[in-house]
Amino acid sequence: PYELSEQFCGDETYIRVNGRWHYLFFFFDAVKKIILSYPVSPNRDTMSAIRAIDEVLLKMNEIPEDLTFVVDGNPIYLLAQHFFAQHDINF
């Protein structure tokens, strides 16, 4: 695990892989400037966002109480936040 801050940023963009469009989700530590997650998915959906955020959380020894994720207004991130809240992981 890394020494990370409590502030993370994330977004997604589309890229062409083997002639087909896919989505690259990426998250990084906003303070330490460390890239933490960059999964590629054929879909821009909630499960892809959950997977990307989960990759970030797995890099932490413990989840801080003041954990913050800054993302755009895409509703998949709000749904991902609700998913993690159901598992007592709040941000």
N, C-alpha and C positions, 0 to 999 in steps of 0.2 A: 504493500500500500504506500501511497504517496502522502506527504505532508500537504494537505489541501486546505484551501480557504472554505468558507461557507457559501460562496457566491459563484454560481455557474451560469453560463450562457449557452444557448443552443438554437439551432435552426436546421432547416433542411433545404436542399436544392436538388435539381434533377441533373443527371448525367447519363451519357450514352455508354452502355456496356454491351459489347458484342452486337452492336447494331440495334439494341433495344433500350428504351428509356427506363431508368431506375432512379430511386431517390437516395441521396446520401444524407443521413442524419448525422449531425456532429454536435458535440458538447465539449466545452472547455472551461477550465477554472478561470474566472474573470479577473482574479487578482494575480495568480501565479503564472498565467498564460500557458497552461499545460493542456494539451489536447487529451481528452479522456475517453471519448467514444466517437466512432465514425462508421457505424454499420450501414450497409447498402441494402436496400429493399426494393422489390418490384412495385411496392405499394406505398402510398403516402397515407398511412392509416394509424389508428390509435395503438395497435399492437407494435408497430414499428417504433413509435415514440416511446412506448413502455420499455421496449428492448434497449433502446439507446440510453434512456435514463437509468435503467437497471445496471447497465455496464458502468455508469458513473458511480452509482451507489456501492457496487461491489469493490470499488477501489478505496473505500473508506473503512477505517477500523471501526468507527461508530458514527452514526448519523447525528449531526449537531441539531440542537433545538431550533436554531435560527437559520437553517438551510434555506437558500434562496435559489430558484431557477428563473432566469430571465429568458423569455421566449417571445415570439410574435403572437399575434392574435389567432393563430390556427387553433380551432377547437379540439384538435386531437391532443394537445398538451393539457388542456383542462380535464379532458376525460382520463388522460394518464395520471394526472394529479389525484383524481377521484379513485382510480384503481389503487394507487399506493396508499391513500388514506384508509381504504378498507383493510389494508394490511398494517395499519398503525405506523406508516411512514408519512409524515406530514411535512409539506414545504409550500 
